[in-house]
Amino acid sequence: MFDIIGPVMVGPSSSHTAGATRIGRVARNIFGEQPEKVTIYLYGSFAKTYHGHGTDMALVGGILGMDPDDTDLRNSLKIAYEKGIKVGFVPKTDLTEHPNTTKIVLKNSEHKLTIVGESIGGGNIRIVEIDGFKVSLSMSHPTYVVIQNDVPGVVASVTDLLNREHINISTMTVRRNGKGSQAMMIIEVDEIRHSIETELKDLPNILSARYFE
């Protein structure tokens, strides 16, 4: 039923509102804190109808940590302003693989994150790029996103930790910008009792680790 009519949500659109909220929330979770400035690039149908379909309020609501059924979504732009978050929307005409595509750039005084997401229908999303790394994240399984230095032994130390915690890996993808630079692991796992973000972050050469249910 939910595949057909979409999730429980503040409307009007499962793709343009619910899916957009989820993309924004993933961006916020990976960033790890409240940003000071957010620039949102909109492509395809997002660029044409983002205000009328509530995509603007949905993306910002997700960045504020809201869910698709949060009634405060309607006030997200006002809430962001009150929190001192500078938000800008930039409609683009570039062609993208999916018509409901957005690139979100979050910044504060210490770091910056760029994430590209697609709202693929029924409130479902796919994250296709994180800080220049090409990925394919559906967020349909418990997932770890780990950024590390590209040196020998890091992947082994991560998988060894998961093994010790009896966490079974369903899929695992490793991407890197170049030999010896930074790399990213995307690890989808079966159901687990608790997240091991802290333990992952304490491993040598791990720069960041985020867990998503």
C-alpha positions as CSV (number, residue, x, y, z in Angstrom):
1,M,0.0,0.0,0.0
2,F,2.7,2.5,0.9
3,D,4.6,1.8,-2.3
4,I,1.5,3.0,-4.2
5,I,0.2,5.9,-2.1
6,G,3.4,6.9,-0.4
7,P,4.4,7.3,3.2
8,V,2.6,9.0,6.0
9,M,3.6,12.6,5.3
10,V,2.8,16.3,5.2
11,G,1.9,16.7,1.5
12,P,1.4,17.4,-1.3
13,S,3.8,15.0,-3.0
14,S,5.6,11.8,-1.9
15,S,8.4,12.5,-4.3
16,H,8.7,16.3,-4.0
17,T,7.9,16.5,-0.3
18,A,8.4,13.2,1.6
19,G,11.4,12.1,-0.5
20,A,13.0,15.6,-0.3
21,T,12.6,15.6,3.5
22,R,14.5,12.3,3.7
23,I,17.3,13.6,1.4
24,G,17.7,16.7,3.6
25,R,17.8,14.6,6.8
26,V,20.4,12.2,5.4
27,A,22.5,15.3,4.5
28,R,22.2,16.6,8.1
29,N,23.0,13.2,9.6
30,I,26.2,12.9,7.5
31,F,27.2,16.5,8.3
32,G,26.7,15.7,12.0
33,E,25.6,19.1,13.3
34,Q,23.6,22.2,12.5
35,P,25.1,24.0,9.5
36,E,25.6,27.7,9.3
37,K,24.9,28.0,5.6
38,V,23.0,25.7,3.2
39,T,23.0,26.1,-0.6
40,I,20.4,23.8,-2.4
41,Y,20.7,23.2,-6.1
42,L,17.6,21.9,-7.8
43,Y,17.4,20.0,-11.1
44,G,14.7,18.8,-13.4
45,S,11.2,18.9,-12.0
46,F,12.5,19.9,-8.6
47,A,13.8,23.1,-10.2
48,K,10.5,23.8,-11.9
49,T,8.0,23.2,-9.1
50,Y,10.1,23.2,-5.9
51,H,8.1,26.0,-4.2
52,G,4.6,24.9,-5.3
53,H,5.2,21.3,-4.2
54,G,6.9,22.3,-0.9
55,T,10.2,20.8,-1.9
56,D,12.0,23.9,-0.5
57,M,10.3,23.5,3.0
58,A,10.8,19.7,2.8
59,L,14.6,19.9,2.2
60,V,15.1,22.5,4.9
61,G,12.9,20.5,7.3
62,G,15.0,17.4,6.7
63,I,18.2,19.4,7.3
64,L,16.6,20.6,10.6
65,G,16.1,16.9,11.5
66,M,12.4,16.6,10.8
67,D,10.5,13.6,9.5
68,P,8.1,13.6,6.5
69,D,5.1,13.6,8.8
70,D,6.3,16.5,11.0
71,T,3.7,19.3,10.9
72,D,6.6,21.8,11.5
73,L,7.7,21.2,7.9
74,R,5.4,24.0,6.8
75,N,7.4,26.4,9.0
76,S,10.9,25.0,8.3
77,L,12.1,28.1,6.4
78,K,11.1,30.3,9.3
79,I,12.6,28.0,11.8
80,A,15.9,27.9,9.9
81,Y,15.9,31.7,9.8
82,E,15.3,31.9,13.5
83,K,18.2,29.5,14.1
84,G,20.5,31.8,12.1
85,I,20.9,29.3,9.2
86,K,21.4,31.0,5.8
87,V,19.5,29.1,3.1
88,G,19.7,29.6,-0.6
89,F,17.9,27.9,-3.5
90,V,19.5,27.7,-7.0
91,P,17.4,26.2,-9.8
92,K,19.5,24.7,-12.5
93,T,18.9,23.6,-16.1
94,D,21.7,21.0,-16.3
95,L,20.5,17.5,-17.3
96,T,20.6,14.8,-14.6
97,E,20.0,11.1,-14.6
98,H,16.8,11.5,-12.5
99,P,14.4,14.4,-12.8
100,N,14.0,14.8,-9.0
101,T,17.6,15.6,-8.2
102,T,19.1,18.0,-5.7
103,K,22.6,18.9,-4.6
104,I,22.9,20.2,-1.1
105,V,26.0,22.0,0.2
106,L,26.2,22.4,4.0
107,K,28.9,24.6,5.6
108,N,30.0,25.9,8.9
109,S,33.2,27.5,10.1
110,E,35.0,24.1,10.3
111,H,33.9,21.9,7.5
112,K,31.8,21.5,4.4
113,L,29.7,18.6,2.9
114,T,28.3,18.2,-0.6
115,I,25.6,15.5,-1.1
116,V,23.6,14.7,-4.2
117,G,20.3,12.9,-3.8
118,E,17.4,11.7,-6.0
119,S,13.8,11.3,-4.9
120,I,12.8,8.2,-6.9
121,G,9.1,7.9,-6.0
122,G,6.8,7.0,-3.1
123,G,9.0,8.8,-0.7
124,N,12.0,6.6,-1.5
125,I,15.4,8.2,-2.1
126,R,18.8,7.4,-3.5
127,I,22.0,9.2,-2.5
128,V,24.3,9.2,-5.5
129,E,27.2,11.3,-4.5
130,I,28.9,12.4,-1.2
131,D,31.8,14.9,-1.3
132,G,32.6,13.8,-4.9
133,F,32.4,10.1,-4.1
134,K,30.0,8.3,-6.5
135,V,27.8,6.1,-4.4
136,S,24.4,4.4,-4.5
137,L,22.6,4.5,-1.2
138,S,18.9,3.6,-1.0
139,M,18.9,3.9,2.9
140,S,16.6,0.9,2.9
141,H,18.9,-1.1,5.3
142,P,21.0,-0.1,8.3
143,T,24.0,1.6,6.8
144,Y,27.4,2.8,7.9
145,V,29.2,5.6,5.9
146,V,32.8,5.7,6.8
147,I,35.5,8.1,5.6
148,Q,39.1,7.0,6.0
149,N,42.6,7.6,4.9
150,D,43.4,5.3,1.9
151,V,46.1,3.2,3.6
152,P,46.5,-0.6,4.0
153,G,44.6,-2.3,6.8
154,V,41.8,0.1,7.3
155,V,39.1,-2.0,5.6
156,A,40.3,-5.1,7.5
157,S,40.1,-3.3,10.9
158,V,36.6,-2.2,10.2
159,T,35.4,-5.6,9.1
160,D,37.1,-7.2,12.1
161,L,35.3,-4.8,14.4
162,L,31.9,-5.7,12.8
163,N,32.8,-9.4,13.2
164,R,33.6,-9.0,16.9
165,E,30.2,-7.3,17.4
166,H,28.4,-10.1,15.4
167,I,27.2,-7.6,12.8
168,N,26.6,-9.3,9.4
169,I,27.5,-7.3,6.3
170,S,24.9,-7.5,3.5
171,T,26.7,-5.3,1.0
172,M,29.9,-3.2,1.1
173,T,31.3,-0.7,-1.4
174,V,34.7,1.1,-1.2
175,R,35.4,4.3,-3.2
176,R,38.4,6.5,-3.2
177,N,39.4,9.9,-4.8
178,G,42.8,8.6,-5.6
179,K,45.6,6.3,-4.4
180,G,46.8,7.4,-0.9
181,S,44.2,10.1,-0.5
182,Q,40.8,9.7,1.2
183,A,38.4,6.7,0.7
184,M,34.8,6.0,1.6
185,M,33.2,2.7,2.8
186,I,29.5,2.2,2.5
187,I,28.5,-0.8,4.5
188,E,24.9,-2.1,4.6
189,V,24.3,-4.5,7.4
190,D,21.5,-6.8,8.8
191,E,19.6,-5.7,11.9
192,I,21.8,-4.9,14.8
193,R,21.3,-4.3,18.5
194,H,23.2,-1.0,18.7
195,S,25.3,1.3,16.6
196,I,29.1,1.1,16.9
197,E,29.8,4.6,15.6
198,T,32.1,5.5,18.5
199,E,34.1,2.3,18.2
200,L,34.6,2.9,14.4
201,K,35.7,6.5,14.9
202,D,38.4,5.3,17.4
203,L,40.0,3.0,14.8
204,P,43.3,4.2,13.3
205,N,42.9,6.3,10.1
206,I,39.1,6.7,10.4
207,L,38.1,10.3,9.7
208,S,34.4,10.0,10.3
209,A,31.7,7.3,10.7
210,R,27.9,7.7,10.6
211,Y,25.2,5.2,11.1
212,F,21.7,5.3,9.5
213,E,18.7,3.2,10.3
